[in-house]
Amino acid sequence: MTAPTRLSSAFAKPHPALVTFLTAGDGDTTANLDALVEGGADVIELGMPFTDPMADGPAIQQANIRSLGAGTTTADVLRIATAFRQRHAQVPLILMGYANPMIRRGPEWFASAAKDAGVDGVICVDIPPEEDEALGPALRDAGIAPIRLATPTTDDKRLPVVIDGSEGFLYYVAVAGITGMQQAAIESIRFNVGRIKRATDIPVAVGFGVRTPEQAAEIAAVADGVVVGSALVELVARHGPDAPTAIRELTAALAKSVHSAAKATP
């Protein structure tokens, strides 16, 4: 029997999981991450700033620009992750970003550094499952979950390729587009999450376009987890040094909505 991990434990709770995202190096990341935990986030995604974040909408693009403008490096991201793990021993932490910062020094180097930092999973937006060898084996060897993305255009023929080798959870991108700009109809989300859950036992978390507790509750009723990013990132831009209070309040409202939903069944 496989020993439980921080990620598997987060999705084994009797309620759906709230997955939250912030960009590393944007504002007081330490205080902002702590606010997510205090608000009740079950899993945290830490964005690695990149010069060309093609999957991200304006809010996260601007967060990347602010972070890079402040001089944030991959080493800084790993230091933030290490310090987070020291403060929060049991909260799953995922690095999310793009291939270049992850593989430029070799996938083994990145996987080893992420493991040392206490990272539980990695979402690489621009390495398709067909090119898994670029990073996946190194992550698995280090005990880090490669978390794949599925979209509304992932048909039944391609879905097994996406599922194969994915660990931790599968991130269902609810809209074909960039983050934070629109929300998919709940009927579409229900249909596609059900289709994915019939094909795998991996938990399915839904993101892109989730902004309010009401939206989160609706999605939590049909998924194993709900991902919220842009709405939280916008608070960093809007409130600056006072962002932790606003982040804690929104996270608490989101967590209440998500945690009150019954777990979906295939």
Phi and psi in degrees as a GROMACS rama.xvg file:
@    title "Ramachandran Plot"
@    xaxis  label "Phi"
@    yaxis  label "Psi"
@TYPE xy
-72.7551  133.514  THR-2
-67.0447  142.401  ALA-3
-65.3413  147.713  PRO-4
-110.922  173.075  THR-5
-60.458  -39.3697  ARG-6
-68.2172  -47.227  LEU-7
-63.3051  -35.7766  SER-8
-66.2048  -36.7364  SER-9
-64.0194  -36.7223  ALA-10
-90.6359  -4.38409  PHE-11
-90.4842  -3.70365  ALA-12
-64.7919  159.854  LYS-13
-71.0523  -3.13955  PRO-14
-125.662  162.126  HIS-15
-60.9133  158.302  PRO-16
-95.4544  140.688  ALA-17
-94.6575  118.856  LEU-18
-108.728  124.954  VAL-19
-120.366  156.768  THR-20
-132.307  137.596  PHE-21
-140.583  155.262  LEU-22
-89.5694  127.711  THR-23
-62.8164  136.06  ALA-24
84.5468  1.27434  GLY-25
-98.8203  105.606  ASP-26
75.2185  -158.77  GLY-27
-83.6597  85.6167  ASP-28
-61.2138  -38.2593  THR-29
-59.1403  -51.4848  THR-30
-66.1665  -37.1315  ALA-31
-68.5714  -40.2066  ASN-32
-65.2526  -41.585  LEU-33
-61.5609  -35.2557  ASP-34
-65.6017  -35.8716  ALA-35
-61.9422  -45.4966  LEU-36
-63.5775  -45.8705  VAL-37
-63.4127  -30.366  GLU-38
-77.5951  -15.8052  GLY-39
110.958  15.8171  GLY-40
-63.4879  138.175  ALA-41
-89.2946  -33.0639  ASP-42
-139.502  142.356  VAL-43
-122.791  130.063  ILE-44
-100.721  129.253  GLU-45
-110.316  113.614  LEU-46
-76.1378  134.045  GLY-47
-91.6457  115.292  MET-48
-61.038  141.373  PRO-49
-143.91  150.528  PHE-50
-72.445  -21.3812  THR-51
-136.781  69.5885  ASP-52
-78.0612  79.7703  PRO-53
-65.0301  -24.4604  MET-54
-89.8147  -4.45054  ALA-55
-103.413  145.539  ASP-56
-81.7128  -174.642  GLY-57
-56.503  -40.2  PRO-58
-61.8215  -48.0016  ALA-59
-77.2958  -30.8954  ILE-60
-58.7883  -46.4938  GLN-61
-65.654  -35.2247  GLN-62
-63.1602  -40.407  ALA-63
-61.2882  -43.4686  ASN-64
-63.2565  -44.5618  ILE-65
-62.1375  -43.659  ARG-66
-65.5028  -47.7336  SER-67
-65.6699  -34.9165  LEU-68
-63.9193  -27.9596  GLY-69
-84.006  -0.892059  ALA-70
89.3466  16.6631  GLY-71
-65.0524  131.68  THR-72
-117.342  171.194  THR-73
-58.9015  -39.4858  THR-74
-60.2358  -38.2847  ALA-75
-64.7548  -42.5048  ASP-76
-59.0329  -44.5296  VAL-77
-66.0297  -35.4733  LEU-78
-66.471  -39.3899  ARG-79
-62.5654  -43.1816  ILE-80
-63.4661  -43.7894  ALA-81
-61.002  -44.7965  THR-82
-67.1657  -37.6808  ALA-83
-60.7993  -45.1747  PHE-84
-63.5655  -34.1782  ARG-85
-67.9759  -32.6082  GLN-86
-84.3339  -30.8381  ARG-87
-131.578  89.6364  HIS-88
-66.9978  -28.2831  ALA-89
-112.474  -4.84035  GLN-90
-84.7212  122.199  VAL-91
-62.6164  137.727  PRO-92
-125.792  129.098  LEU-93
-119.889  136.866  ILE-94
-92.8328  130.464  LEU-95
-125.628  131.979  MET-96
177.637  -149.784  GLY-97
-119.075  162.978  TYR-98
-63.0467  -41.8267  ALA-99
-53.7093  -51.6505  ASN-100
-66.3054  -22.1249  PRO-101
-84.553  -29.5909  MET-102
-118.969  -1.54228  ILE-103
-63.3411  -30.3969  ARG-104
-101.316  11.0932  ARG-105
103.329  137.083  GLY-106
-61.4968  -32.8219  PRO-107
-66.2305  -39.9653  GLU-108
-61.1866  -47.692  TRP-109
-63.9764  -45.3369  PHE-110
-61.6346  -41.9847  ALA-111
-65.6007  -42.7887  SER-112
-66.4048  -39.3409  ALA-113
-66.0872  -40.7859  ALA-114
-61.0241  -45.2622  LYS-115
-61.8701  -29.4527  ASP-116
-82.7786  -5.45567  ALA-117
84.3894  23.4192  GLY-118
-77.2928  140.409  VAL-119
-98.1807  -29.8412  ASP-120
-154.949  164.533  GLY-121
-136.22  131.287  VAL-122
-110.913  114.763  ILE-123
-108.395  111.346  CYS-124
-66.0249  -34.9501  VAL-125
-112.74  21.5841  ASP-126
-110.308  108.591  ILE-127
-70.8842  159.183  PRO-128
-59.7114  -27.0382  PRO-129
-65.968  -16.9333  GLU-130
-113.525  33.7906  GLU-131
-54.4834  -33.6815  ASP-132
-62.1509  -16.8464  GLU-133
-66.8542  -25.9066  ALA-134
-149.692  -33.857  LEU-135
-53.8216  -52.4229  GLY-136
-58.9568  -38.9941  PRO-137
-64.612  -40.4387  ALA-138
-64.553  -47.4092  LEU-139
-62.2052  -40.2442  ARG-140
-62.2656  -28.6311  ASP-141
-89.5136  -0.0699469  ALA-142
78.4113  22.5163  GLY-143
-107.692  134.193  ILE-144
-77.7686  121.576  ALA-145
-80.0429  116.986  PRO-146
-102.146  119.6  ILE-147
-93.5767  162.885  ARG-148
-110.568  135.638  LEU-149
-120.345  152.078  ALA-150
-132.297  174.157  THR-151
-59.8518  -20.4871  PRO-152
-93.6907  1.73808  THR-153
-78.6287  97.8231  THR-154
-81.2233  176.892  ASP-155
-63.9588  -23.8175  ASP-156
-73.3381  -39.0396  LYS-157
-89.9326  -22.2355  ARG-158
-53.3405  -43.5761  LEU-159
-59.9656  -31.314  PRO-160
-67.895  -39.3965  VAL-161
-67.9558  -42.1419  VAL-162
-68.8645  -40.1283  ILE-163
-61.9863  119.875  ASP-164
90.1867  -6.3116  GLY-165
-83.5709  140.639  SER-166
-135.417  165.492  GLU-167
82.98  -74.1922  GLY-168
-161.023  164.977  PHE-169
-106.171  129.711  LEU-170
-92.6916  109.878  TYR-171
-90.7976  114.34  TYR-172
-81.9684  109.067  VAL-173
-71.9364  -18.6971  ALA-174
-128.973  149.059  VAL-175
-86.937  94.229  ALA-176
170.157  -154.571  GLY-177
-103.554  165.208  ILE-178
-65  145.282  THR-179
77.607  3.76105  GLY-180
-103.111  -24.558  MET-181
-157.318  165.756  GLN-182
-124.077  136.996  GLN-183
-75.2378  155.249  ALA-184
-65.9765  140.861  ALA-185
-61.8787  -29.211  ILE-186
-63.743  -40.0658  GLU-187
-65.8606  -42.9513  SER-188
-63.3204  -45.5665  ILE-189
-60.046  -44.6462  ARG-190
-62.9748  -49.0129  PHE-191
-73.7524  -36.4663  ASN-192
-64.6606  -41.8867  VAL-193
-61.0355  -40.1407  GLY-194
-64.1405  -42.0806  ARG-195
-67.8078  -43.2273  ILE-196
-67.4631  -25.3705  LYS-197
-73.8835  -17.673  ARG-198
-99.3588  -11.4641  ALA-199
-156.73  155.969  THR-200
-91.7945  -3.84616  ASP-201
-66.165  133.836  ILE-202
-57.5474  147.892  PRO-203
-116.289  119.948  VAL-204
-110.135  140.018  ALA-205
-110.84  131.366  VAL-206
-142.756  -174.148  GLY-207
79.057  108.626  PHE-208
93.6532  2.31943  GLY-209
-88.5409  118.878  VAL-210
-125.655  -26.663  ARG-211
-123.029  159.448  THR-212
-58.4918  -34.2508  PRO-213
-65.677  -44.6568  GLU-214
-63.7194  -42.2271  GLN-215
-62.0904  -40.9101  ALA-216
-64.1818  -40.1715  ALA-217
-63.1056  -43.0465  GLU-218
-72.5891  -37.8419  ILE-219
-60.1541  -25.3118  ALA-220
-71.3162  -15.9549  ALA-221
-123.028  -0.807463  VAL-222
-132.006  169.482  ALA-223
-85.1271  -16.0747  ASP-224
-162.525  159.536  GLY-225
-127.573  131.54  VAL-226
-106.504  127.832  VAL-227
-125.497  125.679  VAL-228
-129.61  -66.6062  GLY-229
-56.9253  -39.7307  SER-230
-62.0498  -34.1614  ALA-231
-77.3969  -40.8426  LEU-232
-61.388  -36.9071  VAL-233
-61.9031  -31.7856  GLU-234
-66.5073  -33.002  LEU-235
-64.0324  -43.6009  VAL-236
-67.8067  -37.8844  ALA-237
-77.5908  -37.5266  ARG-238
-108.259  -11.3341  HIS-239
56.5051  -126.575  GLY-240
-64.8812  -16.6276  PRO-241
-92.6434  6.55556  ASP-242
-59.2715  -37.8899  ALA-243
-53.0816  -39.4881  PRO-244
-63.8397  -46.7186  THR-245
-65.5863  -39.3088  ALA-246
-64.7631  -44.1591  ILE-247
-61.1  -42.5107  ARG-248
-67.0316  -45.9237  GLU-249
-66.5308  -41.6738  LEU-250
-61.1026  -41.6675  THR-251
-62.9951  -40.6949  ALA-252
-66.7657  -41.2759  ALA-253
-64.9147  -44.846  LEU-254
-61.9579  -40.5574  ALA-255
-60.5521  -42.8785  LYS-256
-68.375  -45.5349  SER-257
-69.3274  -43.5656  VAL-258
-71.7713  -19.0377  HIS-259
-85.2304  -7.57588  SER-260
-82.6357  145.931  ALA-261
-73.2295  147.43  ALA-262
-67.4952  136.836  LYS-263
-72.5991  151.945  ALA-264
-118.216  150.423  THR-265
